[in-house]
Amino acid sequence: MVEVTLWGSLGTAAGGKNKVDIEAKDIRELFRKLAEQYPGLEPWIDRGIAVSIDGVIYRDTWSKELPQGAEIFLLPRLAGG
């Protein structure tokens, strides 16, 4: 189980929660379970969400494992290079 902090609008989409506990081993499973438990997050996931794990931002790295005890943040994806 990992604790995930939802940034800004993502918390609103999850029923006002700013942190959730999810049983997931990687980013792909995290997104799947978030969409199941919090349907309001699904449009955000479809548009793209960045995942910060211990300060490193991952985009499109769905197989990245989620280490126990890691600091995990979900952020709306920003355009740019």
Biopython code that builds the backbone (N, CA, C, O; Angstrom):
import numpy as np
from Bio.PDB.StructureBuilder import StructureBuilder

atoms = [
    (1, "MET", "N", (0.845, -1.166, 0.000)),
    (1, "MET", "CA", (0.000, 0.000, 0.000)),
    (1, "MET", "C", (0.893, 1.232, 0.000)),
    (1, "MET", "O", (1.883, 1.297, 0.729)),
    (2, "VAL", "N", (0.528, 2.215, -0.833)),
    (2, "VAL", "CA", (1.276, 3.462, -0.896)),
    (2, "VAL", "C", (0.331, 4.625, -0.602)),
    (2, "VAL", "O", (-0.860, 4.567, -0.908)),
    (3, "GLU", "N", (0.879, 5.674, -0.010)),
    (3, "GLU", "CA", (0.117, 6.890, 0.223)),
    (3, "GLU", "C", (0.431, 7.841, -0.917)),
    (3, "GLU", "O", (1.593, 8.094, -1.233)),
    (4, "VAL", "N", (-0.631, 8.367, -1.535)),
    (4, "VAL", "CA", (-0.481, 9.234, -2.693)),
    (4, "VAL", "C", (-1.111, 10.584, -2.375)),
    (4, "VAL", "O", (-2.259, 10.657, -1.936)),
    (5, "THR", "N", (-0.354, 11.644, -2.601)),
    (5, "THR", "CA", (-0.872, 12.998, -2.414)),
    (5, "THR", "C", (-1.391, 13.505, -3.749)),
    (5, "THR", "O", (-0.698, 13.430, -4.763)),
    (6, "LEU", "N", (-2.616, 14.022, -3.742)),
    (6, "LEU", "CA", (-3.260, 14.536, -4.946)),
    (6, "LEU", "C", (-3.152, 16.055, -4.938)),
    (6, "LEU", "O", (-3.565, 16.703, -3.976)),
    (7, "TRP", "N", (-2.610, 16.613, -5.984)),
    (7, "TRP", "CA", (-2.355, 18.030, -6.057)),
    (7, "TRP", "C", (-3.532, 18.776, -6.680)),
    (7, "TRP", "O", (-4.051, 18.353, -7.712)),
    (8, "GLY", "N", (-3.949, 19.854, -6.080)),
    (8, "GLY", "CA", (-4.924, 20.782, -6.641)),
    (8, "GLY", "C", (-6.228, 20.149, -7.085)),
    (8, "GLY", "O", (-6.938, 19.532, -6.290)),
    (9, "SER", "N", (-6.534, 20.308, -8.356)),
    (9, "SER", "CA", (-7.797, 19.845, -8.926)),
    (9, "SER", "C", (-7.987, 18.338, -8.815)),
    (9, "SER", "O", (-9.120, 17.856, -8.817)),
    (10, "LEU", "N", (-6.901, 17.595, -8.719)),
    (10, "LEU", "CA", (-7.024, 16.142, -8.607)),
    (10, "LEU", "C", (-7.697, 15.768, -7.292)),
    (10, "LEU", "O", (-8.476, 14.816, -7.247)),
    (11, "GLY", "N", (-7.408, 16.502, -6.224)),
    (11, "GLY", "CA", (-8.061, 16.245, -4.940)),
    (11, "GLY", "C", (-9.551, 16.507, -5.020)),
    (11, "GLY", "O", (-10.350, 15.752, -4.465)),
    (12, "THR", "N", (-9.927, 17.566, -5.703)),
    (12, "THR", "CA", (-11.342, 17.876, -5.895)),
    (12, "THR", "C", (-12.029, 16.744, -6.658)),
    (12, "THR", "O", (-13.149, 16.362, -6.319)),
    (13, "ALA", "N", (-11.371, 16.210, -7.678)),
    (13, "ALA", "CA", (-11.934, 15.123, -8.478)),
    (13, "ALA", "C", (-12.050, 13.821, -7.690)),
    (13, "ALA", "O", (-12.784, 12.914, -8.082)),
    (14, "ALA", "N", (-11.316, 13.736, -6.572)),
    (14, "ALA", "CA", (-11.365, 12.533, -5.726)),
    (14, "ALA", "C", (-12.243, 12.770, -4.497)),
    (14, "ALA", "O", (-12.014, 12.191, -3.435)),
    (15, "GLY", "N", (-13.230, 13.613, -4.655)),
    (15, "GLY", "CA", (-14.163, 13.841, -3.565)),
    (15, "GLY", "C", (-13.609, 14.723, -2.454)),
    (15, "GLY", "O", (-14.042, 14.619, -1.307)),
    (16, "GLY", "N", (-12.661, 15.583, -2.781)),
    (16, "GLY", "CA", (-12.110, 16.503, -1.799)),
    (16, "GLY", "C", (-10.947, 15.953, -0.995)),
    (16, "GLY", "O", (-10.466, 16.608, -0.071)),
    (17, "LYS", "N", (-10.494, 14.763, -1.335)),
    (17, "LYS", "CA", (-9.362, 14.169, -0.610)),
    (17, "LYS", "C", (-8.056, 14.703, -1.168)),
    (17, "LYS", "O", (-7.906, 14.868, -2.378)),
    (18, "ASN", "N", (-7.104, 14.973, -0.267)),
    (18, "ASN", "CA", (-5.796, 15.380, -0.765)),
    (18, "ASN", "C", (-4.767, 14.260, -0.636)),
    (18, "ASN", "O", (-3.661, 14.363, -1.167)),
    (19, "LYS", "N", (-5.136, 13.181, 0.078)),
    (19, "LYS", "CA", (-4.278, 11.990, 0.172)),
    (19, "LYS", "C", (-5.157, 10.747, 0.125)),
    (19, "LYS", "O", (-6.248, 10.718, 0.694)),
    (20, "VAL", "N", (-4.664, 9.724, -0.559)),
    (20, "VAL", "CA", (-5.365, 8.441, -0.616)),
    (20, "VAL", "C", (-4.344, 7.320, -0.454)),
    (20, "VAL", "O", (-3.185, 7.457, -0.848)),
    (21, "ASP", "N", (-4.785, 6.223, 0.127)),
    (21, "ASP", "CA", (-3.962, 5.013, 0.236)),
    (21, "ASP", "C", (-4.440, 4.025, -0.816)),
    (21, "ASP", "O", (-5.631, 3.725, -0.898)),
    (22, "ILE", "N", (-3.523, 3.524, -1.613)),
    (22, "ILE", "CA", (-3.850, 2.621, -2.722)),
    (22, "ILE", "C", (-2.885, 1.444, -2.691)),
    (22, "ILE", "O", (-1.686, 1.614, -2.468)),
    (23, "GLU", "N", (-3.416, 0.263, -2.915)),
    (23, "GLU", "CA", (-2.598, -0.945, -3.050)),
    (23, "GLU", "C", (-2.213, -1.071, -4.520)),
    (23, "GLU", "O", (-3.021, -1.503, -5.342)),
    (24, "ALA", "N", (-0.968, -0.693, -4.853)),
    (24, "ALA", "CA", (-0.507, -0.741, -6.244)),
    (24, "ALA", "C", (0.998, -0.959, -6.261)),
    (24, "ALA", "O", (1.727, -0.458, -5.405)),
    (25, "LYS", "N", (1.448, -1.727, -7.265)),
    (25, "LYS", "CA", (2.881, -2.022, -7.353)),
    (25, "LYS", "C", (3.600, -1.120, -8.353)),
    (25, "LYS", "O", (4.812, -0.933, -8.254)),
    (26, "ASP", "N", (2.862, -0.559, -9.318)),
    (26, "ASP", "CA", (3.485, 0.313, -10.310)),
    (26, "ASP", "C", (2.488, 1.402, -10.725)),
    (26, "ASP", "O", (1.334, 1.392, -10.298)),
    (27, "ILE", "N", (2.943, 2.334, -11.557)),
    (27, "ILE", "CA", (2.108, 3.460, -11.951)),
    (27, "ILE", "C", (0.876, 2.987, -12.718)),
    (27, "ILE", "O", (-0.211, 3.526, -12.514)),
    (28, "ARG", "N", (1.017, 2.009, -13.582)),
    (28, "ARG", "CA", (-0.127, 1.500, -14.351)),
    (28, "ARG", "C", (-1.240, 1.015, -13.418)),
    (28, "ARG", "O", (-2.406, 1.371, -13.591)),
    (29, "GLU", "N", (-0.869, 0.204, -12.432)),
    (29, "GLU", "CA", (-1.855, -0.320, -11.488)),
    (29, "GLU", "C", (-2.430, 0.816, -10.632)),
    (29, "GLU", "O", (-3.617, 0.805, -10.307)),
    (30, "LEU", "N", (-1.607, 1.776, -10.274)),
    (30, "LEU", "CA", (-2.071, 2.927, -9.503)),
    (30, "LEU", "C", (-3.172, 3.661, -10.259)),
    (30, "LEU", "O", (-4.226, 3.950, -9.693)),
    (31, "PHE", "N", (-2.936, 3.965, -11.533)),
    (31, "PHE", "CA", (-3.944, 4.675, -12.328)),
    (31, "PHE", "C", (-5.226, 3.854, -12.479)),
    (31, "PHE", "O", (-6.330, 4.392, -12.393)),
    (32, "ARG", "N", (-5.072, 2.548, -12.706)),
    (32, "ARG", "CA", (-6.254, 1.697, -12.861)),
    (32, "ARG", "C", (-7.104, 1.705, -11.590)),
    (32, "ARG", "O", (-8.324, 1.854, -11.652)),
    (33, "LYS", "N", (-6.454, 1.545, -10.446)),
    (33, "LYS", "CA", (-7.185, 1.490, -9.184)),
    (33, "LYS", "C", (-7.763, 2.846, -8.801)),
    (33, "LYS", "O", (-8.850, 2.919, -8.228)),
    (34, "LEU", "N", (-7.048, 3.910, -9.110)),
    (34, "LEU", "CA", (-7.595, 5.237, -8.847)),
    (34, "LEU", "C", (-8.859, 5.478, -9.659)),
    (34, "LEU", "O", (-9.836, 6.017, -9.139)),
    (35, "ALA", "N", (-8.850, 5.084, -10.930)),
    (35, "ALA", "CA", (-10.027, 5.262, -11.784)),
    (35, "ALA", "C", (-11.206, 4.437, -11.272)),
    (35, "ALA", "O", (-12.352, 4.876, -11.361)),
    (36, "GLU", "N", (-10.933, 3.243, -10.736)),
    (36, "GLU", "CA", (-12.000, 2.403, -10.188)),
    (36, "GLU", "C", (-12.590, 3.010, -8.917)),
    (36, "GLU", "O", (-13.810, 3.063, -8.758)),
    (37, "GLN", "N", (-11.723, 3.469, -8.010)),
    (37, "GLN", "CA", (-12.184, 3.959, -6.715)),
    (37, "GLN", "C", (-12.658, 5.409, -6.752)),
    (37, "GLN", "O", (-13.504, 5.805, -5.951)),
    (38, "TYR", "N", (-12.123, 6.194, -7.666)),
    (38, "TYR", "CA", (-12.456, 7.618, -7.763)),
    (38, "TYR", "C", (-12.732, 7.955, -9.228)),
    (38, "TYR", "O", (-11.855, 8.484, -9.911)),
    (39, "PRO", "N", (-13.940, 7.657, -9.722)),
    (39, "PRO", "CA", (-14.254, 7.863, -11.146)),
    (39, "PRO", "C", (-14.020, 9.298, -11.628)),
    (39, "PRO", "O", (-13.792, 9.516, -12.818)),
    (40, "GLY", "N", (-14.073, 10.261, -10.737)),
    (40, "GLY", "CA", (-13.819, 11.644, -11.129)),
    (40, "GLY", "C", (-12.394, 11.881, -11.602)),
    (40, "GLY", "O", (-12.124, 12.869, -12.284)),
    (41, "LEU", "N", (-11.483, 10.988, -11.249)),
    (41, "LEU", "CA", (-10.087, 11.113, -11.685)),
    (41, "LEU", "C", (-9.848, 10.568, -13.095)),
    (41, "LEU", "O", (-8.846, 10.898, -13.730)),
    (42, "GLU", "N", (-10.763, 9.741, -13.576)),
    (42, "GLU", "CA", (-10.535, 9.087, -14.875)),
    (42, "GLU", "C", (-10.294, 10.071, -16.022)),
    (42, "GLU", "O", (-9.387, 9.841, -16.822)),
    (43, "PRO", "N", (-11.072, 11.169, -16.139)),
    (43, "PRO", "CA", (-10.760, 12.121, -17.227)),
    (43, "PRO", "C", (-9.357, 12.730, -17.093)),
    (43, "PRO", "O", (-8.694, 12.976, -18.101)),
    (44, "TRP", "N", (-8.911, 12.969, -15.883)),
    (44, "TRP", "CA", (-7.569, 13.494, -15.666)),
    (44, "TRP", "C", (-6.517, 12.465, -16.085)),
    (44, "TRP", "O", (-5.516, 12.808, -16.714)),
    (45, "ILE", "N", (-6.755, 11.211, -15.731)),
    (45, "ILE", "CA", (-5.820, 10.141, -16.096)),
    (45, "ILE", "C", (-5.753, 10.013, -17.616)),
    (45, "ILE", "O", (-4.676, 9.832, -18.184)),
    (46, "ASP", "N", (-6.914, 10.109, -18.270)),
    (46, "ASP", "CA", (-6.954, 10.017, -19.734)),
    (46, "ASP", "C", (-6.177, 11.159, -20.396)),
    (46, "ASP", "O", (-5.526, 10.951, -21.420)),
    (47, "ARG", "N", (-6.241, 12.357, -19.818)),
    (47, "ARG", "CA", (-5.516, 13.515, -20.367)),
    (47, "ARG", "C", (-4.032, 13.437, -20.070)),
    (47, "ARG", "O", (-3.210, 13.964, -20.820)),
    (48, "GLY", "N", (-3.694, 12.779, -18.975)),
    (48, "GLY", "CA", (-2.290, 12.632, -18.597)),
    (48, "GLY", "C", (-2.007, 13.230, -17.234)),
    (48, "GLY", "O", (-2.327, 14.389, -16.968)),
    (49, "ILE", "N", (-1.409, 12.432, -16.384)),
    (49, "ILE", "CA", (-1.022, 12.853, -15.045)),
    (49, "ILE", "C", (0.465, 12.550, -14.888)),
    (49, "ILE", "O", (0.947, 11.495, -15.302)),
    (50, "ALA", "N", (1.169, 13.480, -14.293)),
    (50, "ALA", "CA", (2.571, 13.249, -13.962)),
    (50, "ALA", "C", (2.635, 12.680, -12.551)),
    (50, "ALA", "O", (1.843, 13.055, -11.686)),
    (51, "VAL", "N", (3.571, 11.783, -12.325)),
    (51, "VAL", "CA", (3.741, 11.152, -11.021)),
    (51, "VAL", "C", (5.131, 11.510, -10.505)),
    (51, "VAL", "O", (6.137, 11.274, -11.173)),
    (52, "SER", "N", (5.166, 12.079, -9.316)),
    (52, "SER", "CA", (6.437, 12.385, -8.665)),
    (52, "SER", "C", (6.687, 11.333, -7.598)),
    (52, "SER", "O", (5.874, 11.149, -6.692)),
    (53, "ILE", "N", (7.816, 10.642, -7.712)),
    (53, "ILE", "CA", (8.213, 9.631, -6.722)),
    (53, "ILE", "C", (9.536, 10.100, -6.121)),
    (53, "ILE", "O", (10.567, 10.137, -6.793)),
    (54, "ASP", "N", (9.478, 10.452, -4.854)),
    (54, "ASP", "CA", (10.659, 10.973, -4.149)),
    (54, "ASP", "C", (11.328, 12.104, -4.930)),
    (54, "ASP", "O", (12.555, 12.168, -5.015)),
    (55, "GLY", "N", (10.516, 12.991, -5.495)),
    (55, "GLY", "CA", (11.035, 14.177, -6.169)),
    (55, "GLY", "C", (11.386, 14.015, -7.632)),
    (55, "GLY", "O", (11.749, 14.994, -8.284)),
    (56, "VAL", "N", (11.288, 12.805, -8.172)),
    (56, "VAL", "CA", (11.574, 12.566, -9.591)),
    (56, "VAL", "C", (10.243, 12.430, -10.319)),
    (56, "VAL", "O", (9.404, 11.614, -9.935)),
    (57, "ILE", "N", (10.046, 13.228, -11.373)),
    (57, "ILE", "CA", (8.776, 13.226, -12.093)),
    (57, "ILE", "C", (8.826, 12.225, -13.240)),
    (57, "ILE", "O", (9.770, 12.196, -14.029)),
    (58, "TYR", "N", (7.770, 11.400, -13.308)),
    (58, "TYR", "CA", (7.631, 10.387, -14.359)),
    (58, "TYR", "C", (6.400, 10.704, -15.187)),
    (58, "TYR", "O", (5.323, 10.964, -14.652)),
    (59, "ARG", "N", (6.577, 10.679, -16.510)),
    (59, "ARG", "CA", (5.464, 10.825, -17.447)),
    (59, "ARG", "C", (5.592, 9.683, -18.442)),
    (59, "ARG", "O", (6.652, 9.479, -19.033)),
    (60, "ASP", "N", (4.530, 8.955, -18.619)),
    (60, "ASP", "CA", (4.497, 7.842, -19.577)),
    (60, "ASP", "C", (5.427, 6.692, -19.199)),
    (60, "ASP", "O", (5.805, 5.903, -20.065)),
    (61, "THR", "N", (5.794, 6.583, -17.949)),
    (61, "THR", "CA", (6.624, 5.477, -17.471)),
    (61, "THR", "C", (5.742, 4.581, -16.616)),
    (61, "THR", "O", (5.929, 4.482, -15.403)),
    (62, "TRP", "N", (4.791, 3.938, -17.252)),
    (62, "TRP", "CA", (3.729, 3.210, -16.551)),
    (62, "TRP", "C", (4.239, 2.000, -15.782)),
    (62, "TRP", "O", (3.576, 1.553, -14.846)),
    (63, "SER", "N", (5.380, 1.464, -16.141)),
    (63, "SER", "CA", (5.885, 0.274, -15.454)),
    (63, "SER", "C", (6.770, 0.618, -14.249)),
    (63, "SER", "O", (7.274, -0.285, -13.581)),
    (64, "LYS", "N", (6.965, 1.908, -13.965)),
    (64, "LYS", "CA", (7.802, 2.316, -12.836)),
    (64, "LYS", "C", (7.190, 1.814, -11.534)),
    (64, "LYS", "O", (6.028, 2.089, -11.236)),
    (65, "GLU", "N", (7.986, 1.075, -10.764)),
    (65, "GLU", "CA", (7.505, 0.531, -9.491)),
    (65, "GLU", "C", (7.347, 1.633, -8.451)),
    (65, "GLU", "O", (8.055, 2.640, -8.470)),
    (66, "LEU", "N", (6.401, 1.414, -7.547)),
    (66, "LEU", "CA", (6.134, 2.343, -6.456)),
    (66, "LEU", "C", (6.736, 1.769, -5.183)),
    (66, "LEU", "O", (6.165, 0.848, -4.599)),
    (67, "PRO", "N", (7.866, 2.285, -4.741)),
    (67, "PRO", "CA", (8.503, 1.743, -3.543)),
    (67, "PRO", "C", (7.694, 2.059, -2.287)),
    (67, "PRO", "O", (7.108, 3.135, -2.170)),
    (68, "GLN", "N", (7.666, 1.119, -1.358)),
    (68, "GLN", "CA", (7.002, 1.350, -0.077)),
    (68, "GLN", "C", (7.692, 2.513, 0.629)),
    (68, "GLN", "O", (8.918, 2.614, 0.619)),
    (69, "GLY", "N", (6.904, 3.381, 1.236)),
    (69, "GLY", "CA", (7.451, 4.499, 1.990)),
    (69, "GLY", "C", (7.894, 5.679, 1.145)),
    (69, "GLY", "O", (8.391, 6.671, 1.678)),
    (70, "ALA", "N", (7.720, 5.584, -0.168)),
    (70, "ALA", "CA", (8.119, 6.688, -1.047)),
    (70, "ALA", "C", (7.143, 7.844, -0.913)),
    (70, "ALA", "O", (5.978, 7.648, -0.567)),
    (71, "GLU", "N", (7.619, 9.039, -1.185)),
    (71, "GLU", "CA", (6.766, 10.214, -1.245)),
    (71, "GLU", "C", (6.235, 10.295, -2.674)),
    (71, "GLU", "O", (6.996, 10.522, -3.614)),
    (72, "ILE", "N", (4.914, 10.108, -2.833)),
    (72, "ILE", "CA", (4.311, 10.040, -4.162)),
    (72, "ILE", "C", (3.277, 11.159, -4.299)),
    (72, "ILE", "O", (2.378, 11.299, -3.469)),
    (73, "PHE", "N", (3.423, 11.949, -5.361)),
    (73, "PHE", "CA", (2.485, 13.015, -5.673)),
    (73, "PHE", "C", (1.958, 12.805, -7.087)),
    (73, "PHE", "O", (2.702, 12.403, -7.982)),
    (74, "LEU", "N", (0.667, 13.080, -7.283)),
    (74, "LEU", "CA", (0.089, 13.104, -8.622)),
    (74, "LEU", "C", (-0.168, 14.561, -8.978)),
    (74, "LEU", "O", (-0.750, 15.315, -8.199)),
    (75, "LEU", "N", (0.279, 14.940, -10.170)),
    (75, "LEU", "CA", (0.184, 16.328, -10.618)),
    (75, "LEU", "C", (-0.477, 16.383, -11.980)),
    (75, "LEU", "O", (-0.226, 15.520, -12.821)),
    (76, "PRO", "N", (-1.325, 17.392, -12.216)),
    (76, "PRO", "CA", (-1.834, 17.555, -13.588)),
    (76, "PRO", "C", (-0.642, 17.751, -14.517)),
    (76, "PRO", "O", (0.306, 18.464, -14.185)),
    (77, "ARG", "N", (-0.697, 17.127, -15.656)),
    (77, "ARG", "CA", (0.422, 17.176, -16.597)),
    (77, "ARG", "C", (0.495, 18.549, -17.255)),
    (77, "ARG", "O", (-0.519, 19.103, -17.680)),
    (78, "LEU", "N", (1.686, 19.079, -17.332)),
    (78, "LEU", "CA", (1.904, 20.370, -17.949)),
    (78, "LEU", "C", (2.511, 20.185, -19.333)),
    (78, "LEU", "O", (3.337, 19.298, -19.553)),
    (79, "ALA", "N", (2.089, 21.033, -20.256)),
    (79, "ALA", "CA", (2.665, 20.991, -21.597)),
    (79, "ALA", "C", (4.033, 21.666, -21.568)),
    (79, "ALA", "O", (4.290, 22.540, -20.740)),
    (80, "GLY", "N", (4.874, 21.261, -22.451)),
    (80, "GLY", "CA", (6.183, 21.901, -22.534)),
    (80, "GLY", "C", (7.282, 20.890, -22.747)),
    (80, "GLY", "O", (7.020, 19.694, -22.864)),
    (81, "GLY", "N", (8.488, 21.354, -22.797)),
    (81, "GLY", "CA", (9.586, 20.466, -23.100)),
    (81, "GLY", "C", (10.667, 20.456, -22.110)),
    (81, "GLY", "O", (11.650, 19.733, -22.275)),
]
sb = StructureBuilder()
sb.init_structure("model")
sb.init_model(0)
sb.init_chain("A")
sb.init_seg("    ")
for serial, (resi, resn, name, xyz) in enumerate(atoms, 1):
    if name == "N":
        sb.init_residue(resn, " ", resi, " ")
    sb.init_atom(name, np.array(xyz, "f"), 0.0, 1.0, " ", f" {name:<3s}", serial, name[0])
structure = sb.get_structure()
